[in-house]
Amino acid sequence: MAERVYDLVVFGATGYTGQFVAEEVAKIADKNPELKFAYAGRSKEKLEKTLEMARTNTKLELKDVPLIVADVSDEETLVTMAQQAKVVINCVGPYRFYGEKVVKACIEGGANHVDISGEPQYLETVQLKYSKEAEEKGVHVVGACGFDSVPADLGTAFLQESFGGREFCSFIQYGINPSPPSWLHKGLVLHQEVNYLQGRFTVKCTPYPLFFWQGNAPINFTTMECAVHGLSHSKELKDIRKELFTTPLPKSPFKPEPRGKLFYSEEANRWCLPNMASDRSVVMRSQRINFELEKIRPVQFSAYFGMAALSTALSGIMFGILFYLMTSFSFTRSLLLKYPEFFTFGLFTRKGPNREDLVNMKFCVTLTGKGWENKIDDPEQQHTEPPSVTKTVTVVGPDPGYFGTATIVSQCALTVLQEKDKLPKSGGVFPPGAAFLKTSLRSRLEENGVIFKVKE
């Protein structure tokens, strides 16, 4: 791809999250003058506003940043954009409506593709439909390269490495904003029971110095829009997975402790509810691919929201029920999408959060693993004794939704650009934990404020 004009093209730079990504890429290029990049979107006028805002926020001149007009409703413009790029960073959501068109254009135009989707239907559909064609064209397509779901996916791999030759199991905890609205949960816990070589994830949600955040930062409307359509079409996943995953994975004889819909975790010190976000889908796809390509024993993975108080957990249940019911019917779904601030009590907004409220935010992901001293080389063989060794790692970074996601996806794009020979096969569709297994992505993230650490 040496003849291509741009190393990186940020598509959807005019969107709320796209603005953060555009600025992050500009800062990277300022430190690496040889890096050529461009911003792309459907409106030249809006792209010029993005560029002006980027100048203000980064204090960089950005005199000669090229602007590419490309629209998801015009396939020719997408292909033209892709033909100019080595890697396209796709920030245009909801991806169930717009993402597949960009992937298709990138494969046709020969550009690698990363995105920040957290939508399992889109991610798994793209893998089902385009993986073979992408491999044939030598194009790597890597989804879920933002806070959904790099901390979970790479954090799992980091914990695996921390055990060395041991077999293990582990858990994930996320910290999120406890500010108003008052019912919002004070921690996001992913309780995983894992079988990597052989093992299970268990939860330990002990307080962390950066666990609690300050400031009131509602979530951008597009994130809610993705969740609404994802829930309303969730039944699609069964048919997609039936076609995508045709063979069963090895299963550990050590099953997770049975959990109800609401339970108190002594290890987490939290009231826990099931979490329907995309991390489980992404991690399990990585585990399957790593089992098939690298003979690494796959994990089992379950996710929960964790709340500090029972009253908060009960409020979360009520909100979840209300949200689910409103997404189930076309009329109430329309109301929810039309008046997001009212029906989500201010949690989601069309305006997006103020930058000032994001600056001091941090995320923390904690993984605790339990496993064995001895490794079984054959990933299909099972241990006969329960796991007995425990280890914990943490992943800490900036505001996950915007600054954090911009950092993560930009480093993912750079890794594809500079370490393509270390990615699986010659091309294809992959989740991040499989795509970046043999790359330096984790080190790149650490150099940019996303820290992976073994907890003593």
Buried (B, 14 or more C-beta within 10 A) or exposed (E): BEEBEBBBBBBBBBBBBBBBBBBBBBBBBBEEEEBBBBBBBBEEEBBEEBBEBBBEBBEBEBEEBBBBBBBBEBBEBBBBBBBBBBBBBBBBBBBBBBBBBBBBBBBBBBBBBBBBBBBBBBBBBBBBBBBEBBBEBBBBBBBBBBBBBBBBBBBBBBBBEBBEEBBBBBBBBBBBBBBEEEBBBBBBBBBBBBBBBBBBBBBBBEEBEBBBBEBBBBBBBBBBBBBBBBBBEBEBBEEBBEEBBEEEBBEBEBEBEEBEEBBEBEBBBBBBBBBBBBBBBBBBBBBBBBBBEEEBBBBBBBBBBBBBEEEBBBBBBEBBEBBEEBBEEEEBBEBBBEEBBEBBBBBBBBEBBEBEBBEEBBBBBBBBBBBBEEBBEEBEEBBEEEBEBBBBBBBBBBBBBBBBBBBBBBBBBBBBBBBBEBBBEBBBBBBBBBBBBEBBBBEBBBEBEBBBBEBE
